[in-house]
């Protein structure tokens, strides 16, 4: 391949680069030192090996790049034209190696984590805090959303890993996503302190049949109630509150009871009581870390999964 054609087209350039890198490094070193002998010493080659590689470069390019002098060498006009291009190529390669190494060692790069709302209450922030302390050079991003939205963002490349939850009827598309089980999340019942069952540790669903429920939607099928409780239980929704602070505020005021995911609570609010459901009624949600199926897991994601596991004991 001749110089006139080398710099036209990405594919031709890459093919040329793969063949010529070693020769360009030798050429640059000889040009800097002005001596084949000195270059051989610095590169830890024999003098004859450096001479052969310079000859190979000149043969490949169809041009003499050095004048051989009694003492050392000097660049020809062709050599002076080639040198800045050779240095640019080698510098770009060095920068590329550094960037790849930074990703591998987490000295740079980014980590974008998706999570459903209750996972953002404590679990994911604690994991991110531990990750940031260990790898401060990695840029962090957090994307909050419901599981279906998070999975689509993951598929579209808008997140690197997503913390998602399952519910009855949830079926993972294994051709698109790989799920790593993190925990089974318990769901609790929040009641006012003066509720007749407030002093109980566990309750049965049947005992809550007459209580109005506070939920994020007036339609039970769109809430935790339908996705977590048996279909035979029909909750009566009177108050709709989108945020957990609003739900718990309504519970504390005695307007009803609410189903609360354990991940949503960093501590028990002082004006409500949290009750466990009987083991025969107790709903759980499986929580997973999702990554794109069939794709290599980036080093940042692999390390973050470890921090997720370490964050669990405090939840």
C-alpha positions as CSV (number, residue, x, y, z in Angstrom):
1,X,0.0,0.0,0.0
2,X,1.4,3.4,-1.0
3,X,1.3,6.5,1.1
4,X,-1.1,8.3,-1.3
5,X,-3.7,5.6,-0.5
6,X,-3.1,5.0,3.1
7,X,-5.0,8.0,4.5
8,X,-8.1,7.4,2.5
9,X,-10.9,5.4,4.1
10,X,-11.1,4.0,7.6
11,X,-10.8,0.4,6.6
12,X,-7.7,0.9,4.5
13,X,-6.1,3.0,7.3
14,X,-6.8,0.3,10.0
15,X,-5.4,-2.4,7.8
16,X,-2.3,-0.4,7.1
17,X,-2.0,0.5,10.8
18,X,-2.0,-3.1,11.9
19,X,0.9,-4.0,9.6
20,X,3.0,-0.9,10.1
21,X,2.8,-0.1,13.8
22,X,6.1,-1.9,14.7
23,X,7.9,-0.4,11.8
24,X,6.6,3.1,12.6
25,X,7.8,2.8,16.2
26,X,11.3,1.9,15.0
27,X,11.2,4.7,12.4
28,X,10.2,7.3,15.1
29,X,12.9,6.1,17.5
30,X,15.7,6.3,14.9
31,X,14.5,9.7,13.7
32,X,14.5,11.0,17.3
33,X,17.9,9.7,18.1
34,X,19.5,10.2,14.7
35,X,21.3,6.8,15.1
36,X,20.4,3.2,14.3
37,X,22.8,2.0,16.9
38,X,21.3,4.3,19.7
39,X,17.7,3.3,18.6
40,X,18.7,-0.4,18.8
41,X,19.9,0.1,22.3
42,X,16.8,1.9,23.4
43,X,14.4,-0.6,21.8
44,X,16.5,-3.5,23.0
45,X,16.9,-4.8,19.4
46,X,20.1,-5.7,17.6
47,X,21.4,-3.1,15.2
48,X,20.9,-5.4,12.3
49,X,17.2,-6.0,13.3
50,X,16.6,-2.2,13.4
51,X,18.3,-1.8,10.0
52,X,16.1,-4.6,8.5
53,X,12.9,-2.9,9.8
54,X,13.9,0.4,8.4
55,X,14.6,-1.2,5.0
56,X,11.2,-3.0,5.2
57,X,9.5,0.3,5.9
58,X,11.2,1.9,2.9
59,X,10.3,-1.0,0.7
60,X,6.7,-0.9,1.8
61,X,6.4,2.8,1.2
62,X,8.5,2.9,-1.9
63,X,10.6,5.8,-0.5
64,X,13.9,6.2,1.3
65,X,13.3,7.8,4.7
66,X,16.9,8.1,5.9
67,X,20.2,9.1,4.4
68,X,22.9,6.8,5.9
69,X,25.8,9.1,7.0
70,X,29.2,8.2,8.3
71,X,28.0,9.0,11.7
72,X,24.3,8.3,12.2
73,X,21.4,8.9,9.9
74,X,19.4,12.0,8.7
75,X,15.8,12.2,7.6
76,X,15.2,12.5,3.9
77,X,12.4,14.8,2.6
78,X,10.1,11.8,2.4
79,X,11.1,10.9,6.0
80,X,10.3,14.4,7.2
81,X,6.8,14.2,5.6
82,X,6.2,10.8,7.2
83,X,7.4,11.5,10.7
84,X,4.5,13.7,12.0
85,X,2.0,11.1,10.6
86,X,3.8,8.3,12.3
87,X,3.9,10.2,15.6
88,X,0.2,10.9,15.4
89,X,-0.7,7.3,14.7
90,X,1.5,6.0,17.5
91,X,0.2,8.6,20.0
92,X,-3.4,7.7,19.1
93,X,-2.6,4.1,19.7
94,X,-1.0,4.9,23.1
95,X,-4.1,6.9,24.1
96,X,-6.3,4.1,23.0
97,X,-4.4,1.6,25.1
98,X,-4.6,4.0,28.1
99,X,-8.4,4.4,27.7
100,X,-8.9,0.6,27.5
101,X,-6.7,0.1,30.6
102,X,-8.6,2.8,32.5
103,X,-11.8,1.0,31.8
104,X,-10.3,-2.3,32.9
105,X,-8.9,-0.9,36.1
106,X,-11.8,1.6,36.6
107,X,-9.6,4.6,36.4
108,X,-12.1,6.2,34.2
109,X,-15.3,5.5,32.1
110,X,-18.9,5.6,33.3
111,X,-21.5,3.5,35.1
112,X,-25.2,4.2,34.5
113,X,-27.5,2.3,36.9
114,X,-31.2,1.9,36.4
115,X,-33.4,1.1,39.4
116,X,-37.1,1.0,40.4
117,X,-38.2,3.6,42.9
118,X,-38.1,1.7,46.1
119,X,-34.6,0.4,45.3
120,X,-33.5,4.0,45.1
121,X,-34.6,4.5,48.7
122,X,-31.5,2.8,50.2
123,X,-30.1,-0.3,48.3
124,X,-28.8,1.3,45.1
125,X,-27.6,4.6,46.7
126,X,-25.6,2.6,49.3
127,X,-24.1,0.5,46.6
128,X,-23.2,3.5,44.5
129,X,-21.7,5.3,47.5
130,X,-19.4,2.3,48.1
131,X,-18.5,2.1,44.4
132,X,-17.7,5.8,44.2
133,X,-15.4,5.6,47.2
134,X,-13.5,2.7,45.6
135,X,-13.5,4.1,42.1
136,X,-13.8,7.9,42.2
137,X,-12.7,8.4,38.6
138,X,-15.8,6.6,37.2
139,X,-18.7,8.9,36.3
140,X,-21.9,7.7,37.8
141,X,-25.5,8.1,36.6
142,X,-28.8,6.9,38.0
143,X,-32.0,6.3,36.0
144,X,-35.2,5.7,38.0
145,X,-38.2,4.0,36.5
146,X,-40.5,1.0,36.6
147,X,-39.2,-2.4,35.5
148,X,-40.6,-2.4,32.0
149,X,-39.2,1.0,31.3
150,X,-35.8,0.2,32.8
151,X,-35.5,-2.9,30.7
152,X,-36.2,-1.0,27.5
153,X,-33.6,1.6,28.5
154,X,-31.1,-1.2,29.1
155,X,-31.9,-2.6,25.6
156,X,-31.5,0.8,24.1
157,X,-28.1,1.4,25.7
158,X,-29.3,4.1,28.0
159,X,-28.2,2.1,31.1
160,X,-25.4,-0.3,31.8
161,X,-27.2,-2.3,34.5
162,X,-30.8,-2.2,35.8
163,X,-32.1,-3.2,39.3
164,X,-35.5,-4.5,38.5
165,X,-38.3,-6.4,40.4
166,X,-40.6,-9.3,39.3
167,X,-44.2,-9.9,40.0
168,X,-46.6,-12.6,39.2
169,X,-46.8,-12.9,35.4
170,X,-43.4,-11.4,34.9
171,X,-41.5,-13.4,32.3
172,X,-38.0,-12.5,31.3
173,X,-37.0,-12.6,27.7
174,X,-33.8,-14.5,28.0
175,X,-32.7,-13.6,24.5
176,X,-32.6,-10.0,25.6
177,X,-31.8,-9.9,29.3
178,X,-29.7,-11.8,31.8
179,X,-31.0,-11.6,35.4
180,X,-28.9,-12.1,38.5
181,X,-30.9,-12.6,41.6
182,X,-30.1,-10.1,44.4
183,X,-32.8,-10.7,47.0
184,X,-36.4,-11.5,47.8
185,X,-38.0,-8.4,49.1
186,X,-40.6,-8.7,51.9
187,X,-43.7,-6.6,51.7
188,X,-45.1,-5.2,55.0
189,X,-48.4,-3.7,56.0
190,X,-48.3,-0.2,57.4
191,X,-51.1,0.8,59.9
192,X,-51.7,3.8,62.2
193,X,-50.6,3.5,65.8
194,X,-54.2,3.4,67.0
195,X,-55.2,0.7,64.6
196,X,-56.8,-2.3,66.3
197,X,-54.0,-4.5,64.9
198,X,-51.1,-2.1,65.6
199,X,-49.7,-4.2,68.5
200,X,-49.6,-7.4,66.5
201,X,-46.4,-8.7,64.9
202,X,-48.2,-10.6,62.1
203,X,-51.6,-10.5,60.6
204,X,-53.7,-12.4,58.1
205,X,-55.0,-10.9,54.9
206,X,-58.6,-11.8,56.0
207,X,-58.2,-9.5,59.0
208,X,-57.6,-6.5,56.6
209,X,-60.6,-7.2,54.4
210,X,-62.6,-4.3,55.8
211,X,-59.7,-1.8,55.8
212,X,-59.4,0.8,53.0
213,X,-56.1,0.5,51.3
214,X,-53.9,3.5,50.2
215,X,-52.3,2.8,46.9
216,X,-50.5,4.6,44.0
217,X,-53.5,4.0,41.7
218,X,-57.2,3.6,42.0
219,X,-56.9,0.5,39.8
220,X,-55.6,-2.4,41.9
221,X,-54.1,-4.2,38.9
222,X,-51.7,-1.2,38.5
223,X,-50.4,-1.4,42.1
224,X,-48.3,-3.5,44.4
225,X,-51.6,-4.9,45.7
226,X,-52.5,-6.8,42.6
227,X,-49.0,-7.8,41.6
228,X,-48.2,-9.1,45.1
229,X,-51.3,-10.3,46.9
230,X,-53.4,-13.4,45.9
231,X,-56.0,-12.7,43.3
232,X,-58.7,-13.9,45.7
233,X,-58.1,-10.9,47.9
234,X,-60.0,-7.8,46.7
235,X,-58.5,-4.6,48.3
236,X,-60.8,-1.6,48.6
237,X,-58.8,1.5,47.5
238,X,-60.1,4.8,48.8
239,X,-57.0,7.0,48.9
240,X,-54.5,7.4,46.0
241,X,-51.1,8.7,46.8
242,X,-48.2,8.4,44.3
243,X,-45.3,9.0,46.7
244,X,-44.3,6.9,49.7
245,X,-44.2,9.9,52.0
246,X,-47.8,10.6,51.0
247,X,-48.9,7.0,51.5
248,X,-47.4,6.8,54.9
249,X,-48.8,10.2,55.9
250,X,-52.3,9.0,55.1
251,X,-51.7,5.8,57.0
252,X,-50.5,7.8,60.1
253,X,-53.7,9.9,59.9
254,X,-55.8,6.8,60.0
255,X,-57.1,7.0,56.5
256,X,-56.3,3.4,55.7
257,X,-53.5,0.8,55.5
258,X,-50.8,0.4,52.9
259,X,-48.6,-2.3,51.5
260,X,-45.0,-1.2,51.9
261,X,-41.9,-2.8,50.3
262,X,-39.1,-3.3,52.8
263,X,-36.7,-1.5,50.4
264,X,-38.8,1.6,50.7
265,X,-38.1,2.0,54.4
266,X,-34.8,3.1,55.8
267,X,-36.3,3.0,59.2
268,X,-39.8,2.7,60.7
269,X,-41.5,6.1,60.9
270,X,-42.5,6.9,64.5
271,X,-46.2,7.5,63.7
272,X,-47.0,4.1,62.0
273,X,-46.7,0.5,62.8
274,X,-45.3,-2.1,60.4
275,X,-46.8,-5.6,60.5
276,X,-45.7,-8.8,58.8
277,X,-48.2,-10.8,57.0
278,X,-48.6,-14.5,58.0
279,X,-46.2,-16.7,56.1
280,X,-49.1,-18.2,54.2
281,X,-50.2,-14.8,53.0
282,X,-46.8,-13.1,52.9
283,X,-46.0,-11.7,49.4
284,X,-42.4,-11.2,48.2
285,X,-40.9,-9.6,45.2
286,X,-37.8,-11.0,43.6
287,X,-35.2,-8.3,42.9
288,X,-32.6,-8.8,40.1
289,X,-29.8,-7.0,38.4
290,X,-30.4,-7.1,34.7
291,X,-27.8,-6.8,31.9
292,X,-28.1,-7.3,28.2
293,X,-28.0,-11.0,27.2
294,X,-25.1,-12.2,25.2
295,X,-23.0,-9.2,25.9
296,X,-19.8,-9.0,27.9
297,X,-20.3,-7.5,31.3
298,X,-18.2,-4.3,31.6
299,X,-15.7,-4.2,34.5
300,X,-17.6,-1.3,36.2
301,X,-20.9,-3.4,36.2
302,X,-19.1,-6.5,37.6
303,X,-17.7,-4.4,40.5
304,X,-21.0,-2.7,41.1
305,X,-22.8,-6.0,41.5
306,X,-20.4,-6.8,44.3
307,X,-21.3,-3.5,46.0
308,X,-25.0,-4.3,45.7
309,X,-24.4,-7.6,47.6
310,X,-22.5,-5.7,50.3
311,X,-25.3,-3.2,50.7
312,X,-27.9,-5.9,51.5
313,X,-27.1,-6.5,55.2
314,X,-27.9,-2.9,56.0
315,X,-31.3,-3.0,54.3
